[in-house]
Amino acid sequence: MPPTTVSPPRTAPGPTNPSPAHPSRVRVIHPGGGSGGNPRGPVVYWMLRDQRLADNWALLHAAGLAAASASPLAVAFALFPRPFLLSARRRQLGFLLRGLRRLAADAAARHLPFFLLAGGPAEIPELVRRLGASTLVADFSPLRPVREALDAVVGDLRREAPGVAVHQVDAHNVVPVWTASAKMEYSAKTFRGKVSKVMDEYLVEFPELPAVVPWDREQPEEVDWEALVDRVCSEAENVPEIDWCEPGEEAAMKALLGSKDGFLTKRIKSYDADRNDPTKPRALSGLSPYLHFGHISAQRCALEAKKRRHLSPKSVDAFLEELVVRRELADNFCYYQPQYDSLSGAWEWARKTLMDHAADKREHIYTREQLENAKTHDLLWNASQLEMVHHGKMHGFMRMYWAKKILEWTSGPEEALSVANYLNDKYEIDGRDPSGYVGCMWSICGLHDQGWKERPVFGKIRYMNYAGCKRKFDVDAYISYVKRLSAQSKKRRAVESP
């Protein structure tokens, strides 16, 4: 990705544009107003995907609207009830709730009311009506359940409170998904060109949060966080939480810029050369959990990386390619392709070649249970599965090999994609994410890739094998590394068990 400059905000807030956010970052889903409107009512930010107070364009937009109308501002977060959003397990829910606990404390320190709604998104319209809100601001996710929840809330407000405006802000992507491209992009190359042309317009410093009038309405109920975490985690499927990654904004910034082990301050130099070597996990940024839960802004990461480009240009450029182009390409796919997690979402050439070879004889066939328990003949594949199960994070290079072998060892491409998504969503701390779905689609369905030489089972989908991995890195060292991780995880769980 070519270097860009970091510019000040292009659109300063003013009487005609009270929002600090770029106009194209905001979509008016429902204009509200009219006789039923309450122009001086509070602005409510419905926090969904971007769980942070700093560097958050959705919160900045909401605060700008509130400041312009001399209205108070509140933040609301709705927990999806069982079966939880995208079947989240204890691993993901514990991280989410512990991050929200820190966020709630930070909000209280800023005198910003934080409403936690345990009954799910269905409680948002009632809260909006009860507070007499003028505007509801939501952040953005391309995933079906979140979009469906937003549609339901908007539908309710249109019927029961048509005067309430509803805005949506893409606070997750550097370039808003609907601005980056008007269609589903074929490859990283086509997407990269479009994003690069407008990068200077969007990669800008964040302004300060506008000051708003003090909150003088209904106060949020006090949350017993310990009881909430215990209850939710006990209801969820018991995939153990991770301990190598602390949730929250402070921990996220420490992972990025910490003086002892921050990625940009201490480890960026080796990123270009070592990021695809599974035996060198410290070459990776370790930021994906924070990006997934919105504890840190990708734009902040990009801004800080740009400041240091002169120190390690190749590594910074490689990092920005992954952070901006590849990550936001995943949002592009999931936004424009509703069937982002099924074979029907693949390109026609990929569907055809996979179905042409669906009945090909497989040397090995494994059940989902065997794969989940890492009971295959391939010690390298087993190690990658165990890394995900015990560590909550599989190395990115191994994810490709892992998913392609699932295609090779299951009865057909539909089952392969289903199993890969299931395991990824269950065990990855950053699962249930556009990047995860696109990663599985790339590996199994050739998404954002090209056709290769035709071969059994894979057809024209890119092939990977054990020998290729052995040429690329020390396979035995990786297997030994995962054995140590697994042993440490089992020991920790034994100590924690009553």
N, C-alpha and C positions, 0 to 999 in steps of 0.2 A: 504494500500500500504506500503510495507516495507521501512524503512528509507534507504536513499542512501547518499553517500558523494557528496560534490560539488568539482569537479575537474577543473583544468585549461584546456584550450583548448587542444585537443589531436593532432590537426594537425596545426602546425604553418605555416603561409604563407611562400613561398619560390619560387625559380625560376620555379620549376616544378608544384607548387600548389600555385598560387597567391592569392587564396581565403582564408579568415579567417574561412569560414564555413566548417563544416564537409563535406567531399566529397559526402557522400550519401544524404546530404540535397539538393544537386544541381542535376538537370536533364538538360542535353543538348538536347533541343527539335530540334534545327537545328544548325549544326556545323558552317555554314557560311564559311568565308575564301575564298580561291581560287583567281582567277584573279579579281573578282569583289569586293573583300574585301578591307577594309581600316583599317589595324591593328592599326594605330595611331588615329583613329577616336574616338569620345566621346563614353562613355558607358552611356546608358540611363536606368534608373530604372523605370519601369512602375509600380507604386504603385497601388495596387488594394484593397486588404483586410487588409493589415497591414499598417495603416495610422499613422506612427510614424517615427521619425528619430533615437531615441535611441533603443538599444537592438533589432535591426532589421537585421536578417541574410541576407535578400535579399539585403538591402542597403550595408551591410558589404561586401557581395560577389561582388556587382557591384563596390564598391570603391576599393576592392582588385584588380580586373581586370584593373581598370583605373590606379591605382598606378603602377602596373607591366608594363604597356605599356606607361607610362608617358602621359596618355590621360586625358582629363577633364571628369567630371561626371555631369549628370543632372538627375532630378527627374521629372516624368510626372504623372499626374492623369487625367483620362478621366471620365467625368460625363456621365453616361448613359442618353441619351435623353428620353423624354416621350415615353412610360409610365413609365420611370425610371426603375432602376434595381429591379426586383422582386416586381414591383408595390409599391415602397416605397411611403409613405405618408409624409405629412408635418412634422410629429413628427420625423421620421427618417432622412429626408433630412435636416431639420434644424440643427439637431445634427451633421450630417456629415459635412455640409458646415461650421459650426462654428468651428468645429475641424480642418478642412482644413485651415481655415483662420489663426488659431494659428500656424499650421504647416508651412504655407508659410512664416510667420514672422520669425519663428525659422530658416528656411532654408536660408532666406535672411541674417540673422545675421551670418550664417556660410559661406556666399558667395557661397551657393549652389543653382543654378538656379532651379526654380520650375515652370513647365509648366502646367497650368490648361487648359484642352481641353474640352470646353463646348459641342462640337459636338459628343462626345462619343468615344469609342474604335476605330472606323473607322478612326479617325484622327491620331492614333499612327503611322501607317506605313509612312504616309506623313511626320510627325515630324522626324522620324528616318532617312528618306532619306534626308530631308532638312538639318539636322545637320551633315550628313555624318557619322553616328554612326557606330561603329564597332560591338557593341553587345547591344542587348536588354535583360534586366533582368526583369522577372515578378515574383511576389509572387504567392501564391497558394490559390485556393479555390476549393472545390469539387462540388460546385453547378453548375447546367447545364448552366445557362445563362453566367456565367463567363467563364466556360470552352469553350463554343461556341464562345465567343468573342475572347478568346486567340487563338483558332483554326483559326478563320477568319484572325486575324492579322498575324499569322505565315504563313498562305496560301498566303496572299498578299505579304509578304516579300520574300517568296520562289520564287514567280513569278517575282516580280519587283526589288528586292534587295537581290539576293541569297547570296551575300557575307556577309550579316549581320547575326551574330550568335544570337540565341535565347536561353536563359537559364531560367529555372524556379527553384525557391528556396522556400521550405516550411519554411516560417518564422513564421508560426502560431502555429505549434505544437512543443512540446518539442522533441518528437521522430517523424521524418518525416513520413507522412502517408504511403508512399510507402515502407518505411523501417520497420515500426512497424509490418506490416503483409502484406503478399502477397495475402490475400483473405479477403472476408467479414467475420468478426468474428461473432460467434453465440451468445456470451454473454460477459459480463464484465469479467467473470472469465477467459475465454480463452484469452481475450485480455490483461488482467492484467498480466498474466504470461509472455507474450511475451515482453511487455513494461518494466516490472521490470528487465528482464535480461539485457537490454541494457541501462537502465536509467543512469548509471554512465558515459556511453560514450557520452551522449548527454546533460545531465544536468550540463553544464559547464558555467563558467563566460564568459560574452561577452568581446571581446577585444575592444580597442579603434578603432574608424573609421579611416582607413588608410588615410594619407594625399594624396591629388591629386593635379595636376597642376591647376592653376587658370582657370576659365571659360573664353574663349575668342571668343565665337561664338555668334550666334543669342541670343538676350536677350528675356526672356519671356515678353509677354504683361502684362501691369499693370492691375490688377483685381480690379474692383469696387465691393468689397465684399458685401456691404450693398445692392446694386442694384441686385447683383446675388442672394443673399439669398431671397430678396423680390420677385424676378421674379420666381425662382424655387418653392418657397413655395406657391406662388399664383397659380401656375400651378398644384400643387399636390393636392390630396384629403385632405380636411381640417380636419385632426386629430391633435388636439392642441399639441404643444410642451410641454415637461416636464420642470420643473424648479428645481427639486431636485438633478440634476446631471449635472455638468458643463462638456462640452466636452474638449478634449485635453490631451496631455501627462502630463502636470503639474498637472492637476486635477486628472488624473488617479493615479499618484504616491502619491498624497495627500490622495486619498481614500485608498490606500494600506498601506502607512507608515506615514500618517500625525500625528503630535504630539498631536492633540486634539481629533481626531475621526478616526484615521486610523484603518483599519481592523486588521492588524497584530500587531499594537502597542497598541490598546485599546480594541479590541472586540473579538479576536480569542478564548479566553478561554471558552466562552459559545457556541462556534460553534458546538461541538460534541453533547452536551446535548440539545440544543435549535433550531438547524437549521430546524427541521421538525415541529416546532410549529408556525403556521401562526400568532399567536398573539404576536410573538417576532421577528419582521422583522429585528431588529438591530443585531440579531445573525448571519444574512447572511453577506456575504462579500460586496455586492453592486458593484461588479466588472464586472458583465456581460455586461453592455453597453460598457465599455472600452475594454473588450476582444473582443466583437463582432466587433467593429469598428477598432480594432487594435491599440487603443491609448496606450495600455500597452501590454507587452509581457507576455504570460502565463509562459514562462521560467523565466522571472524576478520574477514573483509572486512566483513560486516554489522555486527559489533560496533564496528569502527573507524568505519564510516560513520555509525552512530547517534550516536557521540560528537560528530560534526561537523554534525549535522543543523541546528542553530541557525544555522550559517553559510550554508547553501544548501539550504533545506528542499525545494524543488522538485526540484533535481538529486539530492539524496540519496534522495528517495522514488522517483524514476525509476530510479535505479541499483538500489535494493533490489527494485523490481518485476522488473527483468531478472535480478538475481542470485539472488533467492529464488523468486519466483512462476514466472517463465517457465522458468528453468533447472531447477527441481525439478518443474515440470509435464512437462518432457521425460522425466525419470526415471520419472514416474508412467506416462506412455504406454508407454515401452519395457518397464517392469516388468509391466504388465497386458496388453500386446499383444505376443505373441511375434513376430508378423509386422510388426514396426515399420518395416521397410525395404521393404515391398512393397505393391502396390495392395490386396491382400487385407486389409491392416491398416487401411485407410481406413473411414470410416463408410459405411453403405449408400447414403445419398443421394449421396455423392461418387462412389462406384464407379459408381452407375447413370448419373449425368450424364456422367461421363468416358467410359463405354463407349457411351452414346448418341451421343457425338460423336467416337468414336475414328476413324471412317472419314471424317470431314470433310476436305475438301480443305485442305491446307496450302500457303501461298504459297511457303514455303521448306522444304526438307528437307535436314538435314545429318547426316553420319555422326558417330559418336563421335570418330573421329580428327580430323575437321574442327573439331568443337567444341573438342576438347582443344588443338588448335593455334591456336585463335582465328581461324579462317578463315571468318567469316560476313560478311554485308553490313552488320552493325550495329556501328559503331565503339565505341559505348558498351558493348555486350555483350562485344566483344573485349577492351576495356580491363579489365572486371571479371574475365574469365578470366585475363588476363595478370597482374593484380594477385595473384591466387591462386597462379599458377604460380611467379612470381618472388619474391613477398614472403612467401608461405606463409599469407596472411591476406587474405581479401576483406572489404571493408566490409559490415557487416550489412544495410544498406539494399540494397546492390547484390546481395547473395545472393538476395533475394526476386525482383528483376527477372531475374537470371541464371537461376534455376531455372524461373521461369514461361516464359521464352523457350525453354528446352529443351523444355517441354511443347508449345509452339507449333511447334517446328522438327524434331520427331522423329515417327516414324510412329504413335505411340500412347502412352497414359499409362504403360504398363508399361515401355516402352523409356525414356521420359523420366525416370522415377524411377530406373531402373537407371543411366542415364548420370550423372544428377545425384549420386547417392550415390557412384558410382565416382570421379568427378572430385573431389568434396569430400573423400573419404577419402584420395585419393592426394596431394593438394597442400596441404590445410589442415593447419597444424601442430596445430590442435585438431580435426582430423577424427576419424572412427571414434569418435564421441561421441553420446550421446542427443540433445544439442542440434542436432547436424548432421542426424541422421536426421529429427528433428521439423521442422527448418527446411525440409527438402526436402518432407516430407509436407504441411506447411502451404502451401507455394507451389504444389505440383502437385496435391495431393489434398484441399485445403481443411480439413486437420486443425486443430482448435481455432478454426475460423472458421465463417462462416455462408454460406448460399447467396446468390448475387448474381444480377443480371439475366442471363438465359441468352443466350449468344452462341456462334458457331461455335468449334469446337475446345475451348474452355474449358468449355462448358456453363455450369454455375452456379458454377464456381470463380472466385474473385476475379481480375480482369484487371489487368495493368499494361502500360504502353507507354512508348515513347521520349518522346512528348510530355508525359506526366505527369512523367517524370523531369526534363525540361527546365524545367518550371514550378517544380519543387521545388529544384533546385540548378543550379550552373553546369556543365553537361555537358562543355563544352570544357575547362574547368579540370581536371576529374577525369581526362579522357583524357590531358591533358598531364602531370598528376601521375604517372599510371601509366607513361607513356613514360619519364619520368625514373627511376622505380623499376626498370623493365626494363633500361634502359641501365646503371644502376649494378650490377645483378645480373649481367648478361652480362660486364661489365668485371671484376668480382670473380672470377667463375668462370674467366675467361681467365688471370688472374694466378695462380690456384690450380692450374691445369692444369700438369702436368709438361712 
